[in-house]
Amino acid sequence: MARRVNGGSAAIEVVALRKTYPGEVDAVKGIDFEVCAGEVFGLVGPNGAGKSTTIGMLTTQVRPSGGSARVAGFDVVTDAIDVRRVSSVVFQEAVVDRSLTGRRNLDIHAHLWGVEPRIAAKRIVELVRIFDLEAVVDRAVGTYSGGQRRRLEIARALLSKPRLLFLDEPTVGLDPLIRHELVDIISDLRRRTEMTVVLTTHYLEEAERLCDRVAVLHGGEVVGMDTPQRLLATLGAELVELRVDEDPLYVIDVLREQRVAGEDAFAVGATITVPMHRRRTSRALAVIHGLDLNMTSVSTRKPTLDDVYLRLTGDRIER
């Protein structure tokens, strides 16, 4: 059960939700989760994990093959219009009209959503300021940088003051500096409003920074779900990482026999990661260096959500 945020009730309830595409392709395999009102909830995982299909079902763009999902109490299949009325979505692919100015894009969206013109004009001024678009809002969107276009898309989605905002890979394809700036804007947005936000990302550091909780998706299934802090705590405060030129599973067995590694040690390719938990790192390093192992490197570091993902799935997320 999800924790209540600001005393809120469930904004999204997902039960045994699944999607099978033609050819018996199981994109989502019966997942369960709940998102609280006012929560920022992340769906994390690599391309093909089922993140975008899940967002598609929650925003009524993709019809589920089974199970159920309710958004703000509305069923995504039988109450699709109501779901769309209370939510907004920013898709991975750009949907703004590149031939129009940013302001015209915002005007049209406000009109389509039935926002009264006087109120729309006030909201546009506010959102243009918040998203730092004053210098470009009267230019054709085709002249925008990727970061400017993404900020416009998020501003556009907020014009109708949705109760829920879905962000599907909001920073994908942006250079690191612009991505960092956009994460800052999204982080500031959550401080300004109690709106529920669901975002997908394969940049796990973004999820760690932005989300109250995350669900780790792999192969269409939820393989882990908790706060970023609790997920990180499963690996302890420090990791020992080794690169070896021999069978990594054999090396892990040796480390376990020496009481250096526990059952949660894992290998991805030639890299072995050993959570320390309450073990003394200095003793572990001394034991490792005293063993006859064919190592190319050994180091220590703090765990990240990438490590959590690797432990849960055994796969690296492609950048």
C-alpha positions in Angstrom: 0.0 0.0 0.0 1.3 3.4 -0.9 1.9 6.0 1.8 -0.6 8.8 1.9 0.9 12.2 0.7 -0.5 15.2 2.5 -3.2 13.0 3.8 -4.4 12.3 0.3 -6.3 9.3 -1.0 -5.4 7.2 -4.0 -5.1 9.2 -7.3 -4.3 6.0 -9.4 -5.2 2.4 -8.7 -3.7 -0.3 -10.9 -4.7 -3.9 -10.5 -3.4 -6.8 -12.6 -3.0 -4.4 -15.5 -1.7 -6.0 -18.7 -1.2 -5.3 -22.4 -0.6 -7.9 -25.1 0.1 -6.7 -28.6 -0.5 -8.7 -31.8 2.0 -11.5 -32.1 1.6 -12.4 -28.4 4.0 -9.6 -27.3 3.4 -9.1 -23.6 4.4 -5.5 -23.0 2.9 -5.3 -19.5 2.3 -8.5 -17.5 -0.3 -7.9 -14.8 1.2 -5.1 -12.7 -0.2 -3.6 -9.5 0.5 -0.3 -7.9 -1.2 2.7 -6.3 -0.3 6.4 -6.5 -1.4 8.7 -3.8 -2.9 12.2 -4.4 -0.1 14.7 -4.4 2.6 12.1 -4.9 5.4 12.2 -7.5 5.6 8.6 -8.7 8.2 7.2 -11.1 8.2 4.3 -13.5 11.8 3.5 -14.1 13.5 1.0 -16.4 15.1 0.7 -19.9 13.4 0.9 -23.2 11.1 -2.1 -23.6 10.4 -2.4 -19.9 6.7 -1.4 -20.3 6.8 2.2 -19.0 5.3 3.9 -22.0 2.7 1.2 -22.5 1.7 1.7 -18.9 1.4 5.5 -19.4 -0.5 4.9 -22.6 -3.1 2.8 -20.7 -3.4 5.2 -17.8 -4.0 8.1 -20.3 -6.5 6.1 -22.3 -4.3 6.1 -25.4 -3.8 2.3 -25.2 -6.6 -0.1 -24.4 -5.6 -2.7 -21.7 -5.8 -6.4 -22.5 -6.8 -7.2 -18.9 -6.9 -6.0 -15.4 -8.1 -2.6 -14.3 -6.8 1.0 -13.8 -8.6 3.9 -12.2 -7.4 7.5 -12.5 -9.0 10.0 -10.0 -11.6 7.3 -9.4 -12.5 6.9 -13.2 -12.0 3.7 -15.1 -9.6 4.2 -18.0 -11.8 2.0 -20.3 -15.3 2.9 -19.4 -14.7 6.5 -18.2 -12.1 7.6 -20.7 -13.5 11.1 -21.3 -13.5 11.8 -17.5 -9.9 10.5 -17.2 -8.8 12.9 -20.0 -10.7 15.7 -18.3 -8.8 15.5 -15.1 -5.3 14.7 -16.4 -2.7 15.9 -18.9 0.1 14.1 -20.6 3.4 15.1 -22.1 4.4 12.4 -24.6 7.9 11.3 -25.5 7.4 12.6 -29.0 6.7 16.3 -29.6 3.1 17.1 -30.3 3.3 20.9 -30.5 2.8 22.5 -34.0 6.3 23.6 -35.1 4.9 26.1 -37.6 3.1 28.1 -35.0 4.5 30.3 -32.3 4.7 29.1 -28.7 2.0 31.5 -27.7 -0.3 30.3 -30.5 0.2 26.7 -29.4 -0.8 27.6 -25.9 -3.8 29.7 -27.0 -5.1 26.8 -29.1 -4.7 24.2 -26.3 -6.5 26.5 -23.8 -9.4 26.9 -26.3 -9.6 23.1 -26.9 -9.7 22.5 -23.2 -12.5 25.1 -22.7 -10.4 27.4 -20.6 -12.1 30.8 -20.4 -10.1 33.3 -22.5 -9.4 35.8 -19.7 -8.2 33.0 -17.4 -6.2 31.4 -20.2 -4.4 34.7 -20.9 -3.4 35.0 -17.2 -2.3 31.4 -17.0 -0.2 31.7 -20.2 1.7 34.7 -18.8 2.4 32.8 -15.5 3.5 29.6 -17.2 5.7 31.4 -19.8 7.5 33.0 -16.8 7.8 29.8 -14.8 9.2 27.9 -17.7 11.5 30.8 -18.8 10.0 31.1 -22.3 9.6 34.9 -22.5 12.4 35.3 -25.0 11.0 32.7 -27.4 7.2 32.5 -26.9 6.4 34.6 -29.9 8.8 32.7 -32.2 7.8 29.7 -34.3 8.3 26.5 -32.3 10.4 25.1 -35.2 13.2 27.5 -34.1 13.2 26.3 -30.5 15.9 24.1 -29.0 15.0 20.7 -27.7 14.9 22.0 -24.1 12.7 25.0 -25.0 10.3 22.8 -26.9 10.0 20.4 -24.0 9.4 23.3 -21.5 6.6 24.6 -23.9 5.0 21.1 -23.9 4.9 20.9 -20.2 3.5 24.4 -19.9 0.9 23.5 -22.4 -0.1 20.5 -20.4 -0.6 22.6 -17.3 -2.9 25.1 -18.9 -6.0 23.2 -17.9 -4.8 22.9 -14.3 -5.0 19.0 -14.3 -5.3 17.0 -11.1 -2.7 14.5 -12.6 0.2 15.1 -14.9 1.9 12.3 -16.8 5.4 12.9 -18.1 6.7 10.2 -20.5 10.5 10.4 -20.6 10.4 14.2 -20.2 14.2 14.7 -20.6 15.0 12.0 -23.2 17.2 13.2 -26.1 18.3 16.4 -24.3 22.0 17.2 -23.6 23.1 16.9 -19.9 23.0 20.6 -19.1 19.5 21.1 -20.5 18.3 17.9 -18.9 19.6 19.1 -15.5 17.8 22.5 -16.0 14.5 20.8 -16.9 14.7 18.5 -13.8 15.1 21.7 -11.8 11.9 23.1 -13.3 10.0 19.9 -12.7 11.3 19.8 -9.1 10.2 23.4 -8.6 6.8 22.6 -10.1 6.1 20.0 -7.5 6.8 22.6 -4.7 4.3 25.0 -6.2 1.4 22.5 -6.5 -0.2 19.5 -4.9 -0.8 17.9 -8.3 -0.1 14.2 -8.7 2.7 13.5 -11.1 3.6 10.2 -12.8 6.8 10.2 -14.8 8.7 7.6 -16.7 12.5 7.7 -17.1 15.6 5.6 -17.6 17.7 8.2 -16.0 17.6 6.8 -12.5 19.2 9.8 -10.9 16.2 11.8 -12.0 13.9 9.4 -10.3 16.0 9.6 -7.1 15.8 13.4 -7.1 12.2 13.9 -8.1 10.1 11.0 -6.9 8.5 10.1 -3.6 8.4 6.5 -4.7 9.4 4.5 -7.8 8.3 1.3 -9.4 11.2 -0.6 -11.1 9.9 -2.2 -14.3 11.6 -5.0 -16.1 10.2 -7.1 -19.0 6.7 -5.8 -18.3 6.7 -6.6 -14.6 7.2 -4.6 -11.4 10.3 -6.1 -9.8 10.7 -3.5 -7.0 8.8 -0.6 -5.6 9.5 1.8 -2.7 10.9 5.2 -1.9 14.3 5.8 -3.5 15.9 6.0 -0.1 14.5 2.6 1.0 15.6 1.0 -2.2 19.1 2.4 -1.8 19.1 1.2 1.8 18.7 -2.4 0.6 22.3 -2.1 -0.6 23.8 -0.6 2.5 25.9 2.5 2.8 28.9 1.3 0.6 29.7 -1.0 -2.2 32.9 -2.8 -3.2 33.2 -3.2 -7.0 35.5 -5.6 -8.8 36.3 -6.2 -12.4 37.6 -9.7 -13.1 39.2 -11.7 -15.9 37.6 -14.9 -14.8 34.2 -16.4 -14.2 32.5 -13.8 -12.0 30.1 -16.3 -10.5 33.1 -18.3 -9.3 34.6 -15.2 -7.8 31.3 -14.4 -6.0 31.3 -17.9 -4.5 34.8 -17.4 -3.3 33.9 -14.1 -1.7 30.9 -15.6 0.0 33.0 -18.4 1.4 35.4 -15.8 2.8 32.3 -14.0 4.4 33.2 -10.9 2.3 30.0 -11.1 0.2 26.4 -11.9 1.1 23.6 -13.4 -1.0 22.9 -9.9 -2.5 26.2 -9.7 -4.3 25.7 -9.7 -8.1 27.6 -9.7 -11.3 26.9 -7.9 -14.6 29.4 -8.9 -17.3 32.8 -8.8 -15.8 31.8 -6.4 -13.0 31.0 -7.8 -9.5 29.2 -5.6 -7.0 29.3 -6.5 -3.3 27.1 -4.5 -0.8 28.9 -4.1 2.5 26.0 -3.6 4.9 27.5 -4.0 8.3 30.7 -5.6 7.1 33.9 -3.5 7.5 35.1 -2.3 4.1 38.7 -2.2 5.1 38.6 -5.9 6.1 36.8 -6.8 2.9 39.5 -5.1 0.8 42.3 -6.8 2.7 40.7 -10.2 2.2 40.1 -9.5 -1.5 43.7 -8.4 -2.1 44.9 -11.5 -0.3 43.0 -13.9 -2.6 44.4 -15.3 -5.8 41.9 -13.6 -8.0 42.4 -12.4 -11.6 41.2 -8.8 -11.0 41.7 -5.8 -13.2 40.4 -3.3 -10.6 38.8 -3.0 -7.2 37.1 0.1 -5.8 34.5 1.3 -3.3 31.7 3.8 -3.8 28.2 4.8 -2.6 25.3 2.8 -4.1 22.9 4.4 -6.7 19.5 3.5 -8.0 21.4 2.0 -11.0 22.8 -0.5 -8.6 19.4 -1.3 -7.2 18.2 -1.8 -10.8 21.1 -4.1 -11.6 20.6 -6.2 -8.5 16.9 -6.6 -9.3 17.2 -7.3 -13.0 20.9 -8.1 -13.9 20.6 -5.6 -16.8 22.3 -2.3 -17.4 20.0 0.5 -18.6 21.3 1.8 -22.0 21.9 5.6 -22.1 
